[in-house]
């Protein structure tokens, strides 16, 4: 194996060990091509575990979802989703901050993992400055997301600063001031629960809705022009107008709801005046009118609903022209205007140039709110799955480790020998000798000492005084050993009794040797979802308990996956010697994969030993493999195997 391949392999197992030994309480499984989180479990796709980016993304995903599992109240997500998908998006951005802050406080190691995740998200474009064509509401959501993540001291302050400037430019100074107030430092510090996050998100959402309402353009009910009048349903012109509902010609007009002209009008049911007139919903006129059923006056007229004057008019429902106009529901033109219901009446505008939103712009914003689906979690999962797709199909990955120490059910029958003290003693003594034979002597020469090296005496005549021999003995053992026990359904009770007895005896003997640490694990453990795990019954630095070894048989024989998991656990150890014993009774699920897993382990310096219960097992052709028919034969098998390993 080349140095490059070995380095890649080393990264693979070290990265795998990071995932397997994560200190969260959720099971992490490896299967298929999808990443997902369900209560109590995170599944990662089978990807390239030698790719540091894939591991960084996967570990960040695991830690992030652990935070949601521990601290998020999903009730408020349902509340937000019932209101608006955009409100849910705002809640998610704030709750991500809330749960990650608490996660970092409880699990300090997650700070670095989450920071690396954010850095990688920037590289992959998941976190980025929004393009100019992005929908308007996206800027608010991005502003919220990057503001709170900057507060966590994550490396997104540059993106936030750019987004902050754009929010000011798009929404205006009043909105900018208000949103900073709604998400001030004090508010961020107070985001201690999902409910608090919901309340903050709701306030920001309402601020955006109010901004939209305040900046809508007025409806085109009428057009006004100088020295002419507008009606609710028609346009006015200086000399003539043709419309569906009215006809205006020369110096006269015929209209129920009014067109105004300079000289005369002739409506059916309105009041006319010589210089000006007001109809039910109409404008004033200058000189004269001759209606069929109206009162005429020389200089002025008063109608039921309007007052008209020579140079100006005030009307509840109409536009006036001349030098000035006041109207409740319309746009005015001329020298000045005041509108009671429009955004332009605010002393402080929400936009920098008082530009109103057209109907098309409003519809686009509303549509963006209703169809919002920009979810960080979905982007993260998609990125992990894309990276996994680049990994060759058919590769194996280790068994996930069962987090619950009591997850492995003990057998109701007695499946372990009661009197194993004699076996343990007989195993311990030869193991001690084998390991202590690994002590090495370092010889050195000094100017002083008790023992003279005869080979150096001749050099005294030429001035060499370093003729005294000194020996320094470096003590062994310093080894980490993992024991894997096959508990597949092919193991009957007598086989399991032998396997349990061998595992307990060997583990206890190793515990008695100073400098040796051992781990014992059974495979497979199948949970309620039929996911197979590696069940650890004794961790490194723990003492063996005979009750933990009374295990029954069940399941298949995923030996290759179990070897990969055990190898990854051994790679976390600092001991220079690493050994792996596999105790099994039958062929593995995949002989080829088992051979590959053993090859990878040995390439990393892990010595692999196979112990067959009453039969030879396939897949162990390149290992020291010994068949035993009884527990007593274990001593000889171990002695021969270990001597061969250390020679």
Secondary structure, DSSP 4 states (H G I P E B T S, - for coil): --HHHHHHHHHHHHHHHHHHT-SSSSEEEE-SS--EEETTEEEE----TT-HHHHHHHHHHHHHHHHHHHH--THHHHHHHHH-HHHHHHHHHHHHHHHHHHHHHH-TTHHHHHHHHHHHHHHTTSS-PPPTTS-HHHHHHHHHHHHHHHHTT-S-HHHHHHHHHHHHHHHHHHHHHHHHHHT-HHHHHT--SHHHHHHHHHHHHHHHHHHHHHTBPPP-S----TTS---SS----SS-EE-SS-EEETTEEE-SS----SSEE--SS----SS----TT----SSEE--SS----SS--B-SS-B--SS----SSS---SS---BSSS---SS---BSSSGGG-SS-SSTT-PPBPHHHHHHHHHHHHT----HHHHHHHHHHHHHHTSPTT---PPEEP--TT-SPBPSS--S-S--HHHHHHHHHHHHHHHHTT-EEEEEEESS-S-B-GGGGGGGGGT----EEEEEEEP---EEEEEEEE--TT--HHHHHHHHHHHHHHHHHHHTSTTEEEEEEEEEEE-TT--EEEEEEE-TTPPP-GGGG-B---S---HHHHHHHHHHHHTT---SEEEEEEEESS--S-HHHHHHHHHHHHHTTEEEEEEEESS--TT-TTSEEEEESSGGGHHHHHHHHHHHHH-
